[in-house]
Amino acid sequence: MADNTFVSGAPRVSVSPVPKLLARVLPGEILQKMGSVYNLGENNADTARFRRYNPLPPLTTSATEGVSPASQTITTTDVDMVLQQWIGVARYTDKLKMMGEKEVVEQYGKLLLEQQIETRELQAFYTLRAGTNVVYANGTARASVASAISIGKQRAMVRTLKAQRARFITEVLASTPNYETRNIEPGFVAVCSSDMDGDIRSLSGFVPVAEYGKRKTICDFELGSVDDVRYITHPIFSPWLNGGAANNATFLCGGASTGAIDVYPVLMFGEEAFGHTALRDMWALDLKHSPPKASDSDPAGQRGSLAATSWYRCGILNQGWIVRGEFAATA
C-alpha cells in the first residue's frame, strides 16, 4: 500500500515562503560620485551650461618701461547638456497585492529605484567611453587588440593626461541628501570591468585596498592602486564583445571559437573631466504609486502600477582630461 505524502495529499498550500527575501544584486554608484555636478531647479529650462575659462599662454615678451602692455582676450568654452527623462514602470494585479507576499509592492518600488541608479551609471559609462583620446594595448585600432594591460600602457595613459595638465581627483560626492563631498588621497581614477581584476593585480607596484591602512577608498568597488592611478572595477563597465583580434584562448572571448577577442575599455580621468546634470538633485528619484482603483478602463479596479522617474544627463567637459585604454582580459 502506497504511503500518503505531502504531494499526493494535494495540499492547498504547497510552498512555505521564507520570511527573509534573498539578497539581490544592488547597483553601484561609481561615476556618479565623481565629476562636476550642476543641478537644475524646477521651472528653470532643460539645459545645463558648463563653462570654463581657457588658460592664457605664457608671456614671451618682457614689458617695456613706460609702455602699457596690450590687453589680452579672455576666452571661454561652454558645454551644454540637455536633460533626459528616464522612466521605469511595473504593473501588478489586485490579486497579487491581496494574496501575494506582504512586501511585494514595496519590493517592486525598490527595484524600480535601483534600476534608475544603474541606468544613470550606464549612461555615464557610455558617454565617457566615447571620448576621443585612446591608447591601444597593441596596434593602432580596436580590431588589432590582443594584449592585456601593462604598466607601460598605464604610464602612457597617465602621460597623456599630464600633457594636457589634467589634475588629480581629490574629492568625491557622498550619497547623502545633504549633497556633501569627502576628501580622498589625490590621484587619477581608472574604471573598468571586474573581468580585468587579475590583470590589474599583476601590474608591477599594485597595492590592494587591504593594504591602504588609513587611506580612504573612493567607493566599495575600489580594487587598489598602481603609481598615481586608483582602479575601480565593476561588471557594469562591459567590453566590446568580439571587438579585437582573432580568437585566442589566452583571452576572454564572448563569441564562438571563430569569433574575436573581447576588448575592454579602461577609462582614466582627472578632476572635472566630465560632469552631470539632474533635475533638483543628483539623487532626486521620484516613485509614483497608483493602487488598484476603478476607472473607465479598469471598471473593477484590478490593476495597479508603480513608476520611477528621474531626469539626468552626463557629458565630457574636457576631452584632454580623460583617456580610454583598450585591452584584452586574460582568461
C-alpha positions as a Python dict, from the first residue, in 0.01 Angstrom:
ca = {
    (1, 'M'): (0, 0, 0),
    (2, 'A'): (148, 337, -104),
    (3, 'D'): (224, 594, 162),
    (4, 'N'): (34, 921, 167),
    (5, 'T'): (281, 1202, 102),
    (6, 'F'): (272, 1579, 114),
    (7, 'V'): (233, 1587, -264),
    (8, 'S'): (-23, 1305, -301),
    (9, 'G'): (-232, 1464, -31),
    (10, 'A'): (-297, 1754, -269),
    (11, 'P'): (-228, 2024, -10),
    (12, 'R'): (-396, 2357, -51),
    (13, 'V'): (-62, 2527, 25),
    (14, 'S'): (241, 2356, -135),
    (15, 'V'): (503, 2624, -74),
    (16, 'S'): (601, 2792, 252),
    (17, 'P'): (777, 3121, 181),
    (18, 'V'): (1092, 3203, 376),
    (19, 'P'): (1022, 3527, 568),
    (20, 'K'): (1350, 3691, 468),
    (21, 'L'): (1388, 3765, 97),
    (22, 'L'): (1711, 3666, -74),
    (23, 'A'): (1968, 3937, -134),
    (24, 'R'): (1973, 4074, -486),
    (25, 'V'): (2232, 4249, -695),
    (26, 'L'): (2248, 4616, -599),
    (27, 'P'): (2361, 4889, -837),
    (28, 'G'): (2693, 5065, -797),
    (29, 'E'): (2726, 5443, -783),
    (30, 'I'): (3076, 5500, -916),
    (31, 'L'): (3093, 5754, -1196),
    (32, 'Q'): (2802, 5939, -1038),
    (33, 'K'): (3024, 6012, -737),
    (34, 'M'): (3284, 6192, -948),
    (35, 'G'): (3289, 6479, -1194),
    (36, 'S'): (3131, 6822, -1174),
    (37, 'V'): (2762, 6850, -1093),
    (38, 'Y'): (2510, 7121, -1176),
    (39, 'N'): (2154, 7054, -1066),
    (40, 'L'): (1876, 7234, -1250),
    (41, 'G'): (1588, 7363, -1043),
    (42, 'E'): (1227, 7317, -1147),
    (43, 'N'): (1089, 7570, -1398),
    (44, 'N'): (1443, 7666, -1493),
    (45, 'A'): (1492, 7536, -1851),
    (46, 'D'): (1605, 7189, -1956),
    (47, 'T'): (1970, 7262, -2036),
    (48, 'A'): (2269, 7300, -1808),
    (49, 'R'): (2559, 7504, -1946),
    (50, 'F'): (2900, 7422, -1801),
    (51, 'R'): (3163, 7691, -1864),
    (52, 'R'): (3537, 7707, -1816),
    (53, 'Y'): (3779, 7993, -1878),
    (54, 'N'): (4057, 7890, -2113),
    (55, 'P'): (4412, 7940, -1980),
    (56, 'L'): (4630, 8221, -2108),
    (57, 'P'): (4958, 8129, -2283),
    (58, 'P'): (5287, 8213, -2107),
    (59, 'L'): (5424, 8559, -2176),
    (60, 'T'): (5717, 8562, -2420),
    (61, 'T'): (5799, 8934, -2422),
    (62, 'S'): (5906, 9138, -2122),
    (63, 'A'): (5749, 9473, -2050),
    (64, 'T'): (5896, 9796, -2182),
    (65, 'E'): (5944, 10083, -1945),
    (66, 'G'): (5666, 10336, -1973),
    (67, 'V'): (5467, 10131, -2226),
    (68, 'S'): (5138, 9973, -2121),
    (69, 'P'): (5103, 9612, -2242),
    (70, 'A'): (4815, 9536, -2478),
    (71, 'S'): (4506, 9381, -2324),
    (72, 'Q'): (4467, 9007, -2370),
    (73, 'T'): (4149, 8841, -2494),
    (74, 'I'): (3989, 8610, -2240),
    (75, 'T'): (3804, 8315, -2395),
    (76, 'T'): (3567, 8054, -2258),
    (77, 'T'): (3444, 7710, -2356),
    (78, 'D'): (3081, 7610, -2297),
    (79, 'V'): (2943, 7257, -2279),
    (80, 'D'): (2564, 7223, -2289),
    (81, 'M'): (2379, 6921, -2151),
    (82, 'V'): (2009, 6871, -2222),
    (83, 'L'): (1830, 6670, -1954),
    (84, 'Q'): (1685, 6333, -2050),
    (85, 'Q'): (1399, 6164, -1868),
    (86, 'W'): (1423, 5801, -1760),
    (87, 'I'): (1106, 5609, -1666),
    (88, 'G'): (1063, 5254, -1537),
    (89, 'V'): (716, 5102, -1486),
    (90, 'A'): (592, 4788, -1306),
    (91, 'R'): (224, 4690, -1303),
    (92, 'Y'): (53, 4443, -1071),
    (93, 'T'): (-294, 4299, -1014),
    (94, 'D'): (-524, 4337, -715),
    (95, 'K'): (-499, 3960, -656),
    (96, 'L'): (-119, 3981, -627),
    (97, 'K'): (-149, 4268, -379),
    (98, 'M'): (-411, 4090, -165),
    (99, 'M'): (-281, 3733, -181),
    (100, 'G'): (89, 3763, -259),
    (101, 'E'): (383, 3842, -34),
    (102, 'K'): (316, 4126, 211),
    (103, 'E'): (605, 4335, 80),
    (104, 'V'): (557, 4267, -290),
    (105, 'V'): (456, 4622, -386),
    (106, 'E'): (731, 4772, -168),
    (107, 'Q'): (988, 4543, -330),
    (108, 'Y'): (868, 4645, -677),
    (109, 'G'): (927, 5008, -580),
    (110, 'K'): (1279, 4937, -454),
    (111, 'L'): (1363, 4750, -774),
    (112, 'L'): (1250, 5044, -986),
    (113, 'L'): (1459, 5292, -786),
    (114, 'E'): (1766, 5069, -807),
    (115, 'Q'): (1708, 5043, -1181),
    (116, 'Q'): (1722, 5422, -1206),
    (117, 'I'): (2062, 5435, -1033),
    (118, 'E'): (2214, 5166, -1255),
    (119, 'T'): (2064, 5323, -1567),
    (120, 'R'): (2235, 5654, -1493),
    (121, 'E'): (2565, 5481, -1417),
    (122, 'L'): (2546, 5300, -1750),
    (123, 'Q'): (2458, 5619, -1939),
    (124, 'A'): (2760, 5792, -1783),
    (125, 'F'): (2982, 5500, -1884),
    (126, 'Y'): (2862, 5506, -2245),
    (127, 'T'): (2918, 5881, -2261),
    (128, 'L'): (3273, 5867, -2126),
    (129, 'R'): (3359, 5559, -2334),
    (130, 'A'): (3303, 5769, -2646),
    (131, 'G'): (3589, 6009, -2562),
    (132, 'T'): (3840, 6096, -2832),
    (133, 'N'): (4170, 6011, -2652),
    (134, 'V'): (4261, 5644, -2685),
    (135, 'V'): (4559, 5418, -2614),
    (136, 'Y'): (4552, 5066, -2760),
    (137, 'A'): (4708, 4761, -2597),
    (138, 'N'): (4882, 4695, -2929),
    (139, 'G'): (4844, 4817, -3283),
    (140, 'T'): (4653, 5127, -3382),
    (141, 'A'): (4291, 5010, -3388),
    (142, 'R'): (4042, 4818, -3174),
    (143, 'A'): (4033, 4530, -3421),
    (144, 'S'): (4403, 4465, -3350),
    (145, 'V'): (4379, 4442, -2970),
    (146, 'A'): (4532, 4116, -2844),
    (147, 'S'): (4720, 4212, -2526),
    (148, 'A'): (4637, 4268, -2160),
    (149, 'I'): (4701, 4593, -1977),
    (150, 'S'): (5064, 4657, -1887),
    (151, 'I'): (5243, 4903, -1663),
    (152, 'G'): (5389, 5064, -1976),
    (153, 'K'): (5045, 5129, -2124),
    (154, 'Q'): (4916, 5263, -1792),
    (155, 'R'): (5203, 5508, -1782),
    (156, 'A'): (5135, 5608, -2142),
    (157, 'M'): (4778, 5693, -2041),
    (158, 'V'): (4900, 5891, -1739),
    (159, 'R'): (5147, 6075, -1960),
    (160, 'T'): (4861, 6170, -2196),
    (161, 'L'): (4663, 6320, -1908),
    (162, 'K'): (4958, 6506, -1760),
    (163, 'A'): (5049, 6650, -2101),
    (164, 'Q'): (4702, 6810, -2104),
    (165, 'R'): (4756, 6933, -1746),
    (166, 'A'): (4481, 6718, -1602),
    (167, 'R'): (4459, 6748, -1224),
    (168, 'F'): (4438, 6467, -972),
    (169, 'I'): (4098, 6391, -822),
    (170, 'T'): (4095, 6496, -457),
    (171, 'E'): (3731, 6457, -354),
    (172, 'V'): (3418, 6261, -440),
    (173, 'L'): (3048, 6301, -371),
    (174, 'A'): (2885, 6126, -79),
    (175, 'S'): (2548, 5963, -146),
    (176, 'T'): (2352, 6173, 100),
    (177, 'P'): (2061, 6415, 65),
    (178, 'N'): (2292, 6685, 203),
    (179, 'Y'): (2497, 6674, -115),
    (180, 'E'): (2828, 6658, 68),
    (181, 'T'): (3177, 6581, -60),
    (182, 'R'): (3456, 6391, 109),
    (183, 'N'): (3829, 6416, 58),
    (184, 'I'): (4039, 6134, -86),
    (185, 'E'): (4411, 6091, -146),
    (186, 'P'): (4498, 6265, -477),
    (187, 'G'): (4535, 6056, -793),
    (188, 'F'): (4389, 5979, -1132),
    (189, 'V'): (4098, 5732, -1133),
    (190, 'A'): (4057, 5442, -1375),
    (191, 'V'): (3734, 5244, -1407),
    (192, 'C'): (3695, 4915, -1593),
    (193, 'S'): (3524, 4577, -1586),
    (194, 'S'): (3589, 4342, -1294),
    (195, 'D'): (3692, 4086, -1559),
    (196, 'M'): (4025, 4271, -1557),
    (197, 'D'): (4088, 4228, -1183),
    (198, 'G'): (4355, 3963, -1235),
    (199, 'D'): (4544, 4166, -1496),
    (200, 'I'): (4542, 4478, -1278),
    (201, 'R'): (4662, 4285, -975),
    (202, 'S'): (4951, 4160, -1188),
    (203, 'L'): (5076, 4511, -1266),
    (204, 'S'): (5411, 4600, -1113),
    (205, 'G'): (5365, 4804, -797),
    (206, 'F'): (4998, 4712, -743),
    (207, 'V'): (4875, 4795, -390),
    (208, 'P'): (4546, 4627, -288),
    (209, 'V'): (4283, 4810, -86),
    (210, 'A'): (4354, 4577, 204),
    (211, 'E'): (4696, 4740, 240),
    (212, 'Y'): (4575, 5102, 228),
    (213, 'G'): (4587, 5144, 603),
    (214, 'K'): (4425, 5478, 692),
    (215, 'R'): (4390, 5576, 328),
    (216, 'K'): (4024, 5625, 230),
    (217, 'T'): (3873, 5431, -59),
    (218, 'I'): (3670, 5608, -326),
    (219, 'C'): (3390, 5351, -308),
    (220, 'D'): (3323, 4987, -219),
    (221, 'F'): (3439, 4872, -562),
    (222, 'E'): (3792, 5011, -547),
    (223, 'L'): (4038, 4731, -624),
    (224, 'G'): (4368, 4901, -548),
    (225, 'S'): (4623, 5143, -691),
    (226, 'V'): (4932, 5149, -911),
    (227, 'D'): (5157, 5457, -904),
    (228, 'D'): (4926, 5761, -938),
    (229, 'V'): (4622, 5559, -1052),
    (230, 'R'): (4338, 5420, -842),
    (231, 'Y'): (4143, 5135, -1005),
    (232, 'I'): (3770, 5081, -958),
    (233, 'T'): (3618, 4772, -1120),
    (234, 'H'): (3257, 4667, -1171),
    (235, 'P'): (3071, 4432, -1410),
    (236, 'I'): (2864, 4721, -1549),
    (237, 'F'): (3172, 4853, -1735),
    (238, 'S'): (3127, 4600, -2013),
    (239, 'P'): (3357, 4522, -2310),
    (240, 'W'): (3305, 4534, -2684),
    (241, 'L'): (3231, 4167, -2744),
    (242, 'N'): (3436, 4016, -3028),
    (243, 'G'): (3582, 4360, -3095),
    (244, 'G'): (3953, 4270, -3109),
    (245, 'A'): (4192, 4041, -3293),
    (246, 'A'): (4115, 3680, -3389),
    (247, 'N'): (4010, 3447, -3109),
    (248, 'N'): (4291, 3345, -2876),
    (249, 'A'): (4245, 3101, -2588),
    (250, 'T'): (4464, 3325, -2372),
    (251, 'F'): (4197, 3597, -2355),
    (252, 'L'): (3824, 3623, -2292),
    (253, 'C'): (3606, 3590, -2598),
    (254, 'G'): (3229, 3636, -2577),
    (255, 'G'): (3155, 3466, -2908),
    (256, 'A'): (3221, 3127, -3065),
    (257, 'S'): (3567, 2988, -3140),
    (258, 'T'): (3558, 3165, -3473),
    (259, 'G'): (3490, 3498, -3304),
    (260, 'A'): (3732, 3763, -3183),
    (261, 'I'): (3883, 3873, -2853),
    (262, 'D'): (3663, 4094, -2633),
    (263, 'V'): (3802, 4446, -2597),
    (264, 'Y'): (3777, 4606, -2252),
    (265, 'P'): (3780, 4985, -2209),
    (266, 'V'): (3971, 5136, -1919),
    (267, 'L'): (3857, 5494, -1858),
    (268, 'M'): (4120, 5704, -1682),
    (269, 'F'): (4043, 6063, -1591),
    (270, 'G'): (4129, 6362, -1377),
    (271, 'E'): (3929, 6625, -1194),
    (272, 'E'): (3644, 6795, -1384),
    (273, 'A'): (3694, 6578, -1693),
    (274, 'F'): (3319, 6520, -1707),
    (275, 'G'): (3001, 6644, -1547),
    (276, 'H'): (2645, 6551, -1457),
    (277, 'T'): (2323, 6743, -1452),
    (278, 'A'): (1996, 6638, -1291),
    (279, 'L'): (1663, 6790, -1200),
    (280, 'R'): (1660, 6918, -841),
    (281, 'D'): (1935, 6686, -714),
    (282, 'M'): (2165, 6407, -832),
    (283, 'W'): (1977, 6163, -610),
    (284, 'A'): (1629, 6301, -677),
    (285, 'L'): (1429, 5996, -784),
    (286, 'D'): (1051, 6007, -796),
    (287, 'L'): (842, 5696, -725),
    (288, 'K'): (473, 5722, -812),
    (289, 'H'): (223, 5461, -694),
    (290, 'S'): (-123, 5416, -848),
    (291, 'P'): (-302, 5145, -642),
    (292, 'P'): (-583, 4942, -798),
    (293, 'K'): (-880, 5173, -846),
    (294, 'A'): (-1198, 5152, -1051),
    (295, 'S'): (-1195, 5358, -1369),
    (296, 'D'): (-1344, 5354, -1719),
    (297, 'S'): (-1053, 5147, -1848),
    (298, 'D'): (-1048, 4923, -1537),
    (299, 'P'): (-1407, 4907, -1400),
    (300, 'A'): (-1326, 4650, -1129),
    (301, 'G'): (-1002, 4813, -1017),
    (302, 'Q'): (-793, 4505, -1095),
    (303, 'R'): (-466, 4674, -1186),
    (304, 'G'): (-219, 4895, -1004),
    (305, 'S'): (119, 5031, -1108),
    (306, 'L'): (440, 5191, -990),
    (307, 'A'): (661, 5423, -1190),
    (308, 'A'): (1007, 5554, -1107),
    (309, 'T'): (1129, 5862, -1290),
    (310, 'S'): (1435, 6084, -1296),
    (311, 'W'): (1597, 6348, -1516),
    (312, 'Y'): (1968, 6303, -1581),
    (313, 'R'): (2248, 6366, -1830),
    (314, 'C'): (2625, 6313, -1831),
    (315, 'G'): (2876, 6481, -2061),
    (316, 'I'): (3251, 6516, -2119),
    (317, 'L'): (3370, 6862, -2020),
    (318, 'N'): (3731, 6835, -2130),
    (319, 'Q'): (3840, 6567, -2378),
    (320, 'G'): (4204, 6621, -2282),
    (321, 'W'): (4142, 6514, -1923),
    (322, 'I'): (4005, 6168, -1999),
    (323, 'V'): (4173, 5886, -2189),
    (324, 'R'): (4044, 5544, -2288),
    (325, 'G'): (4269, 5240, -2292),
    (326, 'E'): (4154, 4934, -2488),
    (327, 'F'): (4280, 4594, -2370),
    (328, 'A'): (4213, 4223, -2371),
    (329, 'A'): (4134, 4042, -2045),
    (330, 'T'): (4325, 3728, -1956),
    (331, 'A'): (4102, 3420, -1949),
}
